[in-house]
Amino acid sequence: MAKRSTLFIRIVEGKNLPVKDISGSSDPYCIVRIDSEAIIRTATIWKTLSPFWGEEYNVHLPPSFHTVSFHVLDEDSLRWHCCLLGYGNAYVSVGVDGWVNLTEIDPDEEVQGEIHLQISVLGKGDARILRCHVLEARDLARKDRNGASDPFVRVRCNGKTHETAVVKKSCYPRWNESFEFEIDEAAGEMPLSVEVWDWDLVSKNDFLGRVLFSINKLQFAIQQEDAWFRLGPDKPKHSQPQPERAVFMSMSETQSPCILYPLQKVKFIAVTSFLCLRFISPAIMSPKLFHLREKHADARTSRTLLLLAKAIQTIGNLDTLACCSKEPWMVPLQPTIQQGIDHLKDFITQLVSFEDREDPGRQAQVGLQCGSMEKEGFLLLHRTKDKCMLMASPFRKYYVTLGKDTLSYAKTQHSKKSSFIALPKIKAVEKVEEKSFGSANVMQIISSEENGQMETLYLDCKSVNELNQWLSALRKACIHNTDTMSSYHPGIYKGDKWSCCHQKDKADAGCDKTRHGVTLQEWYDPLDPDLESQLIFRHLIGVKQVMRSQLGSSLPGPAKPDEIGRFFSVLQELQETHASVDEVERSREKSLLLELQT
């Protein structure tokens, strides 16, 4: 890439983007990053899922350039950060002209920024001291509602931990603090970890990134390390996603005896043969098909790759004797193949195991989330009974959990739930007007108690997107509630009157209609059978004449006319039934109109 220092980028359009706004659309814009550094931001296309940008750029590239990443985000003018719709990477060698698939990710998994450190090893022999001088950081991620963070640094080495002071409301903090650690020969294998965290008073601290150093390499350095270091993500606790691990575990639990293999080998071979035969061996023999090479290998290289794939497949079959009898050239490789079989067995055992050494309760927690969890997170909450007068500062921070049957909240995520609201008792889930609390992201949940008294729970969300997501999740969870409200008050009752309509009666029905059916569209939403049946019926009626002409001429035979006639007779009955129902509805509306006129 040193000879090619300029990159031409044309951002044309996007399609089929996910919905992030309550209106059923998004406000997308695109950010282009060169090796995680943002260099381009397109214009925002409002209220569309298929935006067209048509913007062109010429970018000067550094010699160490590797990848270009495209991040598509949803913009909202009422929040300090935007919701990530997806990202895609392009590995540029000759050129790319086409569609790039976007992958939806969690914004919390991405870290950014750099930290300025001075690291040196002082002394010789056994009396050596590792000194880490934390100077400053820049371009840290924004984790708080005020658009900044409260960062501090945690330095770990040789079993000891030191922390810097907390710098409030800054993404470019300065610490200028030094820490010293005594190191010995055993500590040479342990890394020096420098972690940056965002301090929070109530909730847990947010991870901002970290840098790892090898103490052995620092000892042989001629001079001290004094540079800016890019912050990296934390190591993932689970390298293999849980659904894939569940599939492999199901494959390994087979108890069917096999003629070729004993029963104790079947559970391994069910997984290893699948991995090697379907993924590893094809990738070795045809690397171009897996985008590992730009061209197919020549004949000699292909022969070598074929022999290597056979050796890998032999390890996957867990049998060295059979391969040696068929392939004499594998006899010298038998010790190496046997060692590979032992390593592969250990790998499969760890792969299909759900036990987590770091967190023994992880399995139960995952099962709870998959079985009963709908949505959860920290929100500002205030509860009032029968629309009582609100206090000056009513909201407190709680961890709210929406389950299958209840809505609960507690002070922290793992503490005991302090209160529950049964979902069938919820009458309405609506927004609160901005002038009531000075925030446009407040929603209210109106529910009934055992004595019939109405109770209102106010939730203050961090952003408009979070408000829309909670509104949609609660409305979907209460979609089968029968005794719901048809109208509500978007304001609050304060000063002996409603702030929205100035009515003085607390039990007034409401001045605005409820919106139970307004939800965000998700890919996992169940289909409405009535709506789908109506769409199919309308389509069949629209193409009825075309089908009659085509089916009558292209499908001859003694039995087929009866089937075709039965199909059109059923369609005719449906059409007549639909017409009769429409006639009844028209007569009912006409009689109702006459009653209103009289």
N, C-alpha and C positions, 0 to 999 in steps of 0.2 A: 504493500500500500504506500510505500515511500514515494514511488514514481507518480502515483495518482493522488494528488492532494486536493482535488475538488470533487464534490459529489452533488449531482443534480437530483433533486427530490420534487416530485409533483404529487400533491395530496389531492386526489380527485373527489371521491365520495365515499359514503358508508351506507350500509343497508342492514336491516333486521337488528337494530340495536335494542337492548332491553329497555323496558319502561321504568323510569325512576321518579316521575311526577304523578301526582294524584289525578291530573288531567288525562292520563293515558299516553303521554308522550315524554320526550326528554329534550334538553337543550344542549346538544353535543358540541364539543370542540376537541381538537386534536393537538397533542404535544409530542414533538419529536425529540428523542434523546440520543446523543452520540456517547456510547459507553456510560450510560446513566447520568449524563449531563444534559439538561434541557437547553435546546438551542432554538426551537421553533415553536410558536403557538399560533394556531389558526384562529380565524374569527368564529364566533359562536353562532350556530344556526338554531334559531328558536323553534320549539314545539314541532319536532319532527323526529322520526326514527330512521329516516333515510336521507341524511344530510348531503348536500353537495357543496364542496369548498372550491375546488379548481384553483388552488394556489401552488405556485412554483417557487423554488428556492435553490440557490447555489451555496453550498456549504464547504468551507475550507477545513480539511480533515487533518488531524495530527498523524504523525507516522505510526503511532501505536494503536490506531483505530481498529476496532474489531466488529462491533455490531451497531445496528440502528434499531431503536425500539419506538413503537408508535403507541401512545397512550390516549385513549378516547375517554373523555370525562363529561359529566353532566354539570353544567353551570347553574348556580342559583345565587341571585343577588342578595339574598337574606342570610347567607351563611358564609363562614370564613374559609371553609375548604369545600371542595367539590367531590362528588361521588364518582368513583372510578367505574366506568362502564366496561372496560376491557383493555388489554394490551396485546401487542404482537411484535415479534422480533423478525428482522430480516438480515441474513448473513450475506453481505454483498461481496461477490467476487467479480462477476461480469456485469450483472444488472438484473433488476427485477421489474416486471411490468405485469401487474395483475392484482388480484384480491389477496389480502393478508388476513388470515383468520385471527379473530380476537379471542382472548381467553380472559374470563372474568376472574378477578383475584380480590383478595381482601387488602384494602389499603394499609392496614396495620402491619402486614407482613413485609412491607417495603420500608427500608431505612434510607436516610440520606444525610449528607453533611460530612465534614472532615474535622479532625482534632489535631491540634499542634502539641507535640510531645518532645521532650528531651530525655533520652534514656542512656544511661551509662553504667558501667561496672567499675567500682573502685576497689583498690586493694589487690593483693596477690595471695596465693596459697589458700588456707582455710578461712582467713579473715577477709572475706569479700562482701561487699555491700552493693546491692542493686538500687540505683537512684532513679526514680521516675518523676520528672518535673512536668506537671500538667499546666500548660500555658493558657490555651483558649480553644474555642471551637467556632465553626461557622456553618451556616445554612442547615441548621438542625430542623428536624420535622416538627410541625406545629401540632400539639396534642391538646391544648386547652381551648376553651370557648373564646378567649380574648385574642386568638390568632397568634399565640406564641407558646412558649413552654417555660417550665421552671427547672432547668437542667442542673444536674450534679454528676460527678464522676466517681465511679467505684473502681478501685485498683485492687486486684487480687494477685498474690504471689506467695508460694511456699506456705499455704495454709493460713495466711494473714490477709486482712482486708482493711483498707483505708478509704475514706470518702472525703470529697471536697465539700465546700459550702455550697448552698443552693443559691443560684442566681435567678431572681424572679423576673418573669415576663421578658424573656430574651431568647432569640434563636442564634445570637452571636455572643455567647458568654465569654468572660475572662475570669480565670481563677488564679493563676500564678502561684500554685501550691506544689510543694515537693514532698515525696514520700520515699522512705528507705526501707529495704528488706535485706535481711541477712540470708545469704545463700551458701549452700554447701554442694558437695558432689551429687547428693541425692536430688537436690532441687534443680539440677541442670535439665532433667527430663520434664519438669513441670513448666507450663507456659506462664507468661506474664499476661494477665487479662486486664484490659482497660475498657470499662463499660460506661456508657452515658445513659442516664435515666432522667425521666421527667417526674419531678416530685409532685404528689397529690396529697391533700390533707385527709380526704375521706376515703377515696378508693385506692386501689393498689397503684404503685408507680408504673409508668409506661416506659417500655424499652425503646431507646432511641438508636442503639447501635453499639458495636464494640470492635476492638482491635486486639489480636493475639500476637505475641512475640515469643520466639524461642530463646530461652536463656542461654543455651549452648552457643547459638550464633552471636548473641550479644557479648559473650565472654571473649570471643576471638575477634571482635570488631576493633579496628585500629583507633577509631575515635568514637565519640558518643553519637547516638542517633538523634538528629535534630531536624525534624521535617513534619510536614502535614500528612496525616494518614487518613485514608477514607474509611468511614465506619461501615461495617458489614453486618448482616443479619445474624441472629442467634442460631445455633444449631437446632434443627427440627428434632422434636422428641420422637417422631414416628417417621422413619424414612419411607415406609410403605403405607399407602392409604388403607384405611380400615376396610372398605368394600373389597379391594383386591385381595387383602389378606383373608377375608372371610371366604372368598371363592376358592383360594388355594387350600384353606383348611377343610372345606367341604370335599375337595378332590382327594385330599390325603386321608380322609376318614372312611374311604371305601373299604368294605369288608368282603368284597367278592373275591374268591380264590381264583388264581390264574395258573394255567398249565405251565407257562414258561417261567414264572417267577414264584418264589415262596411268598407266603402271606406277609411276612415281616418286611419284604421289599416293595410290596404293592403300593403302600401309602407314600413311599418316596418316588417310585417310578411314575405314579399318576401325575406328579407335579413336574419332576425333572424331565421326563420325556416330552411333556407339553412345552415347557420352556425352551428346551434345546431344539426340538424338532420344528417348532413354529416361529421362534424368534431368533435364538442365538445362531444356529447353523445357517439359516437363510441369510442372515446379515453378514456372516463370514463369506459365504459363497458368492453372494451378489450384493456387494456393498453399495453399488449405485442405486439399487432399488430402495435402500434405506437412507439415501442422501448422505452417505459417508464418503463417496467419491464422485467426481464429475463425469468420469468415463468408466467403461467396463475394463476389467483387467485383461492383460494379454493371456495367451494360452499357457505359458509356463507359470505365471502367477496364479491363474485360475486353478491349475493342477495342484499347486501348493495349498491354496485356500481350501480346495476340496479335501485334501488329506487332513488338514487342520480341523475342518468341520466334522470329519469322521471320528477324529480323536475326541472332540467335544461331545459328539453324540454317544460315543462309547461310555464316557463319564456319565452322561445322562441316563444310560441304560443300566448303570451300576453293575456291569459284568465285564471283567477283564479276560476270562478264559475263552469265552466265545469269540471275542474279537481277535485274540491271538491265533486261534485256529483258522479263522477266515482270512486274516490279514497278517502274514508273517512279519511284515515290516514294523508291526506294533509291539513285537516281543521286547525290544530294548526299552520301549516306553512304558512297560507294565508297572514298574515302581512309581513313576510319575502319575500315571493314570489312577492307580490305587490311592495315592495321596490326594488327588483331585476328587475322587469319590468320597473320601472321608470329609473333606472340606465342604463338599456339596451337601452331604447329609446334615452337617451342622447348620449350614445356611438354611436348608428347608425347615429344619426344626425350629429355628428362630423366626422364619418367615410366617409359619402357620400358627405361631403362639401369640395370644392376645395379652400375655402378661407384660406389664410395664414395671420395670424395676424402680424407676424414679417415682412413679405414682401408683401404688397398688390399687387405689380406688378408681383408676382411670376407666377400667372396663365397665364398672357399674355406672359411672357417670356418662359414658358414651351410650350405654343402653338406655339410660333415662332420657338423654337428649333425643335419641332416635325414636323412642317410643311415646314420649309424652310432652316434649318441649316444642312450643310453637315459636316463641320469641322471648328474648330477655335482654336486660341491659339496665344501666343506671339512668334514672330520671328524677327530676324534681317533682315532688308530690305534695298535694294538700287535700285533706279529706274534710268534708263538711256535711252535716246532717240537716236535711230539710231546708237547704238553701240559707243557712245561717250567715250572719255578717262575718266577713273575712278579717283576719288580723292584718297588721301592717306588713309583716314579712311571713307569709303563711307557708312557703314552700321549704321542704327539706329533702335531702338527697336519699333515695332508697334504690335498692336493686329490685326491679320489677320483673316478674316471670309470668308469662302467659302460657298456661298448660292446656291440656285437652278439655278440662272441665272447670278450672278455676283460674282466677287472676290473683296472684299473691305478690307480696313485697316484703323486704327485710332490709336491715341496715347494710349488710354486706352480702356477697354472693353465697357464702357457705354458712352463714348464720341461720338460725331458726326463723321461719317465716312468721312475721308478726301479725299479719292479717290476710284474710282470704275473701274473695268475692266470687260467688258461684256464677258462671257464665249464663245459665238460664234466667237469672234474676236481672240481667242487664237490660234496660229499656231503651237506651240510646247511647251512641258513641259519636260525638260531634265536636266541631271546632269551637273555640271561644274567641270572640272578637278581640282585636289587638288592644283597644283602649281599656279593657277590663283589668289587665295585669301589666300593660306596657310591653307585651311580647306577642308576636304573631305566631308563636309555635306552641300554644297552649290548647289542650283538648280536654273534654269533660266526659266522664263515664257516669251515667245516671242509672242507678239500680234501686231495687226495692228491698226492704228488710222484712223480717217475719211479721212484724206488726203493721205492715203496709206503709210505713214511713219511707219517703224518698230520700236517698242519699246520693251525693255527688262527689266524685273523685276527680280532682284536677291534676293533669300531668303536663309538666313543662318540658318540652323536648329541646335538644340542642340546635336543631336545624329543621328546615322545611321538609327535607327528604326523610329525616327520622320521624317527624310528625305524620307524614303520609304513610310511612311503613307501619307505624303503630295503629293508625286509623284503619288501614286496610286489613291488618292481621286481626284486630278485634272484631271488625264487622264480619269477616269471614268466619270467625269462631262463633259468632252469635247469629249466623244466618238462619238457623232453624228456630230461633226464639219466636214465640207466638204473641205474647202480650207486650208488644213494643209500642213506643210512642210515635205518633204521627207528626208532632210538632214539638219544638223546644225553644228555650231562650238562649241565644248566642252570648248574652251578657251575664252579669252576676247580680244577685239581689243584695243591695247595699244602700243604706240610707232610706229604708222603708219603700224602696221601689226598684224595679229592674232597670239596669243601666242601658238596655237595648231598646225597650219600648216604653219605659217609664210607667208601666203598670204597677199598682200598689198591692195587688193581690199576689201572695206568694204561690198560691195554688193555680195561678193562671196557666192555661193550656200551652201557651207559647206563641211566639210571633214569627217563627220561621219553621219551615218544614224540615223533617229529618231526611238524611240521605243514607239509608241502610245499604243500598245496593251499589254505592260508589266505592269501588275498591281498585287496587292495582292489579293488573293482569300478570299472572305468574305462569310459568310453563307447567307447573304441577297442579294447577287448578282443575277440578273435575269438570267434564262437559255437562251442559244443561241438556237433558234428554228431550225436553219439550221444544227448546229452541232448535236443536239439531234436527228433530223430526220435522219441524215446520220448514226449515231450510231445504231439506231433502224433498218434501212435498212440493214446495214452490218450484224447485228445479225440474222435477218430473212433469209437472203441469206445463212448464214452459217448453219442454222438448217433447211433449206428447205426440204432436203431429209428425215431427221428424222421426221419432221412433216407430210410429205406426207405418210410415212409408218405407223406412229402411228394413224393419224386421219382417214386414209382409213380403218383400221381394227377395231378401237375401237368406231367409231361413225356410226353405221348403221341407216337406216331409209330413207324414201322417200324424205324428205325435206332437210336433212343434206348434202347429196352429192352436191346439187346445191349450198349451202352456202360455202362448202369447195372448190368446183370448182371455184366459184366467187373469193374467197380469193386468190387461186393460180393463177388465171388469172390476177388479179390486181398486184400481186407480179411479174408475168412474164412481164407485161407491164412496170413496174418500172425498171426491170432489163434491158429490151431492150432499154428504154429511156436513162438509165445510160450509157449503152454501146455506143449508138450513140453519146452522148455528149462527152464521152472519145475519140471517133474516131475523132470528129471535133477538139478537143483540140490537139490531136496528129498531125493532118494534119497542123494545124496552127503553132505549134511549129516547124514542119519540114520545112514549107515554110519560116519561120523567120530565121531558121538556114541556109538555102540555100542563102537567101539574105545577111546574114552576111558574108558568105564565098565568094560570088561574089563581 
